[in-house]
Amino acid sequence: LGSWGVVGSIATIEHTPTAREFWTVDVDAWRPLLLRGAAADMPAAREWDRDTLVSRYGNSTVRTERAKEDRVAGSQRGGMPLTELLRRGAAGEDVYAISNVAHPMTEDLTLPPFLLCGSDRSTPERLPPPPGGPR
């Protein structure tokens, strides 16, 4: 969050909030929040280890970036098979996966209920911008 200029501490909660709690306490206040354990119920959290990733998704291409970014010169971006990324990471190479998850892997990822549409709050697109914040 450093590039966003977040000042001060970031609130942390150890439980999965209800939709109402999330939207009214955190989103309405434009408050950054760290949710510990919110992904624990995803199949990915329960099932993924190196061997499972290689056997199920090893040939899937993942977008990658060098870990030591140079925001002025730009980062070296590209893609590689997940097996190659895991091999390079294990060897201590300066590379990690970014932004998009390879499509076949998405079946093991689920959203916590408080992030699903139609819950206790309007969609984020309808929220007003924070005072003095991004527009």
C-alpha positions in Angstrom: 0.0 0.0 0.0 3.0 2.3 0.0 2.3 3.7 -3.4 -1.2 4.7 -2.2 0.3 6.8 0.6 -1.5 5.0 3.4 -0.5 6.8 6.6 -0.7 5.1 10.0 -1.5 1.6 11.0 -3.7 -0.8 9.0 -6.6 -2.4 11.0 -6.4 -6.2 11.3 -9.3 -8.6 12.1 -9.0 -12.3 12.8 -12.6 -13.2 11.8 -14.5 -13.1 8.5 -16.8 -10.1 8.8 -20.4 -10.0 7.8 -21.2 -8.0 4.7 -22.8 -5.3 6.8 -19.8 -5.1 9.1 -17.4 -5.0 6.2 -19.3 -2.3 4.2 -20.3 0.0 7.1 -17.2 -0.2 9.3 -14.4 -0.4 6.7 -15.6 0.5 3.2 -17.7 3.5 4.2 -14.7 4.8 6.2 -12.3 4.2 3.3 -10.2 2.3 5.8 -7.6 -0.2 4.7 -8.1 -3.6 6.3 -6.1 -6.8 6.7 -8.3 -9.9 6.9 -6.4 -12.7 8.6 -7.8 -16.2 7.7 -10.4 -14.9 5.3 -9.2 -17.3 2.6 -8.8 -20.4 4.9 -12.0 -22.0 3.5 -10.9 -21.9 -0.1 -9.9 -25.2 -1.6 -6.6 -23.5 -2.6 -5.7 -22.9 1.0 -6.6 -26.5 2.0 -5.2 -28.4 -1.0 -2.4 -26.5 -2.7 1.2 -27.5 -2.0 4.0 -27.7 -4.5 3.3 -31.2 -5.7 -0.4 -30.5 -6.2 0.3 -27.3 -8.0 2.7 -29.0 -10.4 0.4 -32.0 -11.1 -2.7 -30.0 -11.6 -1.5 -26.7 -13.1 2.2 -27.1 -13.9 1.7 -26.3 -17.6 -0.5 -23.3 -17.0 1.1 -20.0 -17.9 1.4 -17.4 -15.2 2.3 -13.8 -15.6 5.6 -13.0 -13.8 7.6 -10.1 -12.6 11.0 -9.7 -11.0 10.8 -9.2 -7.3 13.0 -6.1 -7.3 10.9 -3.7 -9.3 12.2 -0.6 -10.8 9.2 1.7 -11.0 11.2 4.3 -13.0 12.6 2.0 -15.7 9.7 -0.4 -15.6 9.6 -4.0 -14.6 10.5 -7.0 -16.7 7.2 -8.7 -17.3 6.4 -11.9 -19.1 5.0 -15.3 -18.5 6.1 -18.8 -17.9 4.7 -22.2 -17.0 3.9 -22.5 -13.3 6.4 -25.4 -13.0 9.2 -23.1 -14.2 8.1 -20.3 -11.8 8.2 -22.8 -8.9 11.6 -24.1 -9.9 13.1 -20.6 -10.2 11.6 -19.6 -6.9 13.0 -22.6 -5.1 16.4 -21.7 -6.6 16.2 -18.3 -5.0 15.6 -16.4 -8.3 14.2 -12.9 -8.2 10.7 -13.7 -9.7 7.1 -14.0 -8.6 3.6 -14.4 -10.1 1.5 -11.2 -10.6 -2.1 -10.1 -10.9 -3.9 -12.7 -12.8 -4.3 -16.3 -11.8 -4.1 -18.9 -14.6 -7.7 -19.7 -15.5 -7.7 -23.4 -14.6 -6.6 -22.4 -11.1 -9.6 -20.3 -10.4 -11.8 -23.3 -9.7 -9.9 -23.6 -6.3 -10.5 -19.9 -5.4 -13.7 -18.6 -3.9 -14.7 -15.2 -2.6 -15.6 -14.8 1.1 -19.4 -14.3 1.4 -19.1 -10.6 2.4 -17.6 -9.8 -1.0 -20.4 -11.3 -3.0 -22.8 -9.0 -4.8 -26.3 -8.5 -3.5 -25.3 -8.7 0.1 -26.0 -6.0 2.7 -24.6 -3.0 0.7 -24.7 -1.4 -2.7 -21.9 -2.2 -5.1 -18.5 -0.4 -4.8 -19.2 1.5 -8.0 -22.0 3.4 -6.3 -20.0 4.5 -3.4 -18.9 8.2 -3.3 -15.1 8.8 -3.4 -13.4 9.4 -0.1 -12.9 13.1 1.0 -9.7 14.2 -0.7 -9.1 10.7 -2.0 -8.9 9.1 -5.5 -11.5 10.2 -8.0 
